[in-house]
Amino acid sequence: MRKNIFGLSCLSPLALLAVTTSVQAQSTPAVAAPQAEDTSVGAGGDIIVTARRQEERLQDVPVAVSVIGGDQLARQNITSMTEFQKSVPSLAITQSNGRSNSANIMLRGQRQADNTIFADPSVAVYINEVNAPRTSGLDTTAFDLESVQVLKGPQGTLFGRNSTGGALLLTTRKPKDVSSGYIRTYVEDPLAAGIEAAGDLPIAQGVALRIAGNYQYRRGFTRVVDPGAILNTAPFNTTLAGTFNLVNRGERLDDKNRWVGRATLDLRPSGALRSTFVVEAFQSDENGVGTFSFDYQPGTAGGNTSPTVIARGYPQAYAQAQALGFHQTTLSAPVLSKYSMESASNVTTLALSDDITLKNVAGYRHIKGHDIIDQDGTFANVILNDAFNGGKMYSE
C-alpha cells in the first residue's frame, strides 16, 4: 500500500502557495502535488508523441503506441518503472533475477532475461532520445517525467535492431521560463518511504535550469535467520569453512536505499535553435534480493542431485529451508547489491526552414555494479554468484 502524505508546490522559491495532505488506500488514486501542464498534450488537446522521431499527433501515427503523460504519472502515484505496466496492456516489467537494480522488460511476449554484456535486450529503452542498452539504474530514473511512450511490435527501422518486442521512450521534464517547483513524499507498507522534488530557475532570456532529485528507502521484507545447530554438523562444518557469516542473522533483504539527481539546462538563443543538456547521477547501496529454494528432485540425473551438490549438504539445507517462515531465508555468504551510474545527453535542433530541421542527439552513460547473490537460497555453499558488471556507452 502506498500513501501520498505530503505535497508542496510554489510559483517562486519564496512563496508557498499550496500544501495538500492525503492518506488513501492503494485502490484509490493518490492526490498528487500540483504539477505543470502535461507537455505531452498539445494546445488543442491532442496527444503529442515522437514514435517516428518527430512530434506528431497520436491519431496520425500508424504505430501501436501507448502514452502515459507526466500528470497521469503523478495522479497515479507511479514512482517505479515496474508500475508502468498498470497503465499499458501487454507490457510487463520485473526485477532481473537476483538483481534489484536491473529490470526485465517484456512487450508482446518478447523479453531478454539476461541483462549482461553478453546479450542484447529485445525491448529498446530510450531516455531523452538516447539509447540505454543496459537497464541498471533505470528504475529510479522514472520520476519527474514529461511522458512515457510504449511502442509495441518491432521498431528496428527507427530504434535499432534490439527492439524486436518494441521500444520504451522516457522523456524527462524540461525547465520552464518561470520559477516553480514541487516536493512530493510518500510512504509504503511495509516500512518504506520516498521523497521527490524538482525546481525551475530561469537564468536569462532563453536560458533555464531545472534541478530534480529522488530518494527511495525500504526496509527489507526478507529476513536472514540462523540455520541453527545443523550448521555445526557434517558436511557443513567442513564445506562452508567459515564462509557463512553469522553477522548476517537478522539482516533484511529486498531493501531499497537509492537516490538519483538530475540537472537539465535548456538553451533557446533564437526561435530556430534549441539545445537541451541533461546530466544525471544514480547511486544505490542495498543488501540485494532474497532467494529461496523451491525445488529438489532426488533420483534425477544431474542438476541439484549431482555428487558435488549432495556432498555440500544441499538435501539437508533444502529440508531446513522448507521449514522456515514466510519471507525467511538462510545464506552461505553475505550478499549485496551496489550500483552507480552517471549519464549526460544533449539534443540540439536547428530549424533551417518550415520544412527542414536538423537534429543532433549525443549521449554518454557509465554504469558500475556489484552483486553477490546466493542463488541456491540455502546455507549449503552450492551456487554463489559474485558478479561485477558495468561499462561506458557513447552515442552520436
N, C-alpha and C positions, 0 to 999 in steps of 0.2 A: 504494500500500500504506500502510495506517495501522497504527501500533503504539502501543498504550496502555502507556506506560512507567512511570507512577508514579501511585499513588492514595493519598490520605490522608483519613481521617475522624476526628472527635473528638467525644466527648459533651460536652466543655466546652473552652473556649479553652486551658486549662492541661493538659489530659490527652490524651496521644497514645495511641490505642487500637489503630490498625491501620495498617500500611504494606504495600501489595501491589504487587508488581512482576511484569510480564508482558511478553513480547515474542512476538507471534503474527503469523501470516500473515493476509492480508485475508480469506481464506475461512473463518477460524475466529473466532467472536465474541470480542471483546476482553473481558478481565476488568475490570469497572468497579469504581470505588471504592464502598464500602458506602453505600447511599442510604436515605432514609426510605422507609417503606412506601408503595407506589404508591396515591395517594389517589383514583385513578380506579377502584379496586376497592372495592366495599362490604364491610361486615363479614361478610356471608355468602358472599363470593367472587364476587358479581355485579359485572359491569362497569357503572359508572355513567356516563351520558352526559347532555349538555344539548342534544341535537339539536332539541328542541322548546322551548327557552328555560326548561327546568326540569330538575331532576335526576331521572332515571328509569333503570331497569334497561335495558340494551341490548336484551334479548329482548322488552321491552314496547313498543319504539319501532317504528312502521310506516314506517321510513325506512331506506334503504340507507346504513349507517354503518360505517366502518372506524375502529378506535380503536388508537392506539399509546400505551401508558402510559409514564410517566416512567422506571420501572425498565427497561422494554424499550428505551427510547432509550439509556439508559446501557449496558446489556448489549451492544447492537449498535454502540456507539461512534459514534452519529449526532451529528454536530456541525454539519450544514448542512441547510437546507431541501431541497436537491436530493436528499438521501439518504432523504427520506420515501418516495419512490416505490419504494424497495426493499421496503417492507412493505405497500404499498397498491396493489392492482391497479387499473388504468385511470387512475392518477394519474401525470402527468409534469410535472416542474419543471426548467426550463432557464434559463440566463442570458439576459437580454434582449440583443438584437442590439447588440453593441458596448458594453454597459453591464454591468460586472461586479458592480455593487451592486444590480441590479434583477433580478427573476425573472419568467418567463412560466409561469403555472400552467395546466395543462390537465387537465380531467376529462371523460371520455366524449367526447373529441374537441372539446370547446368550449374555445377559447383566444382571447384578445385579445393580439396580438403588440405592439401599440402601447401603451406604458405612460406616455404623456404625458397632459397635462391635456385633450387633445382626444378622448380615448377612455376608455370605462369598461371595467373587466375583466369577464370572463364567469364568473370564479370569485371569490366574495367571501371576503375574509380578515378574520377577527375575532381580536383579541388581548385576552384577558380581557374578552370580550363587547363590545369596542369595535371598530367597523369601521375597517380600514386600507385605504382605497381606492387608495393608491399603494404599490407593492411595494418601493420603495427602502428599503434598510436592514433588510429583513425577515430576510435570511439569518442575520445574527449574532444575531437575537432567538431563534433556535432553540437555546436552551440553558437548563438548569435548568427544564425544563418538567414540569408535572404530567401533562399529556396532550395529545395531538393527535387531533382528531376530523375525519374527512373525510366530508362528506355529499355523496352523489352524486345528480346529477339536479337539476332546477330547485328552488330553495329560496326563491322570491320571497315566499311567504306570511310567513315569519318572518325572513328575512335580506335582504330588499330586492330591487330589480329587477335589480341587477348580479350575479345568481347563477344564470344560465341553465345553467351547467355544474355548479354545486354550490357548496359552501362549505367553507372550511378554518378550523377553530376551534383556536386555540392558547391554552392556559391555563398560566400560569407557576405555580411552586410558591409556596405561602403560608407564612408563618412558623409555626414550631412553638412550643410552650409550654416547651420545654427547650432549653438551649444545645447547639448541634450545628453541624456544618459539614463540608465536604469540599474537597479540592483534587484536581484531575484534569488530567493533562497527556497530550499525545500527540505523536507525530512521524509525518510522512508522507514518502513517496518521490514526487517528488524535493524535498529541502530545504524542508520545511515543518514547522511546529510550532504548537502552541496550548496555552493554559492556561485552565482554567475553575475557578472557586471560588465558594463560597457559604457563608454562616454565619447562624445564627439567634441572636437576642438577645432573651430575654424582658425586658420593661421593667417591667411591673407586672401585676397581675391583669387579664386580659383585654386586655393590650396587648403586642404582639410585633412585632419588626422583623427583616426578612431582607435581607441585602446580598449581591448576586451580581454577578460580573463575568466577562468572556470576552475573550480576545485571540487573534487568528489572524494567523499570518505564513506567507508562502510566497514563496520566491524565484521570480521569473517564469521560465517554461519556454520562452518565445518570445523569441529574441534578434534585436535590430535590427543589421543588418550594413551595411557600407559598400557602396554601389552601384558603386563602382569608377570607372574612367576615363570610363565612359559619361555620368556626371553632368556632365562638362565639355563635352560635345558638344551641338550643336543638336538639339532645341529646348530642352533642359533648362537650358542656361546662360542662357537668357532668360526662359523661362516660370516657372521656380522662383524666380528673382530673390532668392535668398538665403533662401527660406523653409525649405529643408531644413537642419536644424541637425545638423552633423556631430558635435556633442557627444553625439547620441543613439546613436552607434555603441557597441555593446556593452550598451546598455540592455536590460533584461529586461521583457517584457510578460507579461500573465496572472499578475501577482503578487498577493499579499494583504498588507495592512497595516491591520488594522481592530480596533477594540475597542468594547465596549459595557459599560455599568454599569447596574445596576437596584437600586432600593430599594423594598421592599414593607412597608407599615405596616398591621397588622391590628388593628382595634379591636372588641372584643366586650364592651361595658359590661353587657350582660344577655343572657339566653338568647334574647330575641326580636329583638335589634338587633345587626347586624354591618355594619361599614363597612371596606372594604379599599382603600387607596390604593397605586398603583403609579407610580413615576417612573422613566424610562429615558432614557439618552443614548447615541448611537451616533456614531462618527467613523471615517472612512477616508481614507487618502491613498495612492493607488496609481497605477501607470503606465497602467492600462487594459488593454483586451483586444487581443490580436494579431489582425490581419486579413490575409487572403491573397487574391490574385487567382486565381480558378479558371476563369474563362470569358472567352473573347474570340472573337467570330464575325465575321471580316471578310467584307464583302459584304452584310451585312444592313443594313436601314434603321434609322437612329436608334440610341438606346442608346449602347453603348460604341464605336460606329463613327461617331459624329457628327463633323462637321468640327472642332468645338472639342476633343473628346477626342483626335482624331488629331493636331491641332496641338500639343497639350500633350505629345505623345510617349508616349501610352499603349501603342501597339503595341510599341515598343522596351522600355518598362518592364515590360510583361506578359511578353515573352520572357525578360527578365532574371530576373523573379520565378520563372519555372518552373525556372530552373537552380539556385535556392537549395536548401539542405539542409532537412531536416525541422525544423519549428518555427523557421524563419528568415524574416525579412521585412525590407522597407525602408519608409521613411516619407518623406513630403514635408513633415512638420512634427512638432514634439514632441506627444505625446499624454499624456493624464492622465485620472484619474477620482477626484474628491474629493467626498465626501458627508458630511453631518452631519444628525442627527435628534434631536429632543427630544420626548418624549411624557409625558403624565400621564393617569391614569384613576382613576375611583372607582366602585365598585359598593357600594351600600348596600341592605340588605334589612331589612324590619321585619315580623315575624310578628304579624298582628292577631289571628289565631285559628289553630286547627288546619287550617283550610281556606282562609284568606285571608292572602296575603303581599304586601306592597308592595315593589317593587324599583325602584331608580333607577340608571341607568348613564350616566355622563358621561365624556367624553374630549376630549383635545387632542393634536394631533400637528403638528409643524413640521419640514419637510424642505427642505434646500438641497442642490443638486447641480450639479456642473460636469464635463462630459465633453468631451474633444477626441478625435475619432475619425477616423482616416484610413481611410475606408470603401473606397477602391479597392484598398488593400493593395499599393500600389507607390509609388515615389518620383516618379511623374508627379502633378502637382498637379491632380487631376481632381475628386475628391469629398472634401472636408474638412468635417467637421461639428463646429462649436464650439457646444455646447448648454448653456444654463443651465436648470435646472428646479427646481421646488420649490413650496411653498405651505403654508398653515396650514389645518388642519381642526379643526372643533369638532363635537361630537356630544352630544346630550342625549336 
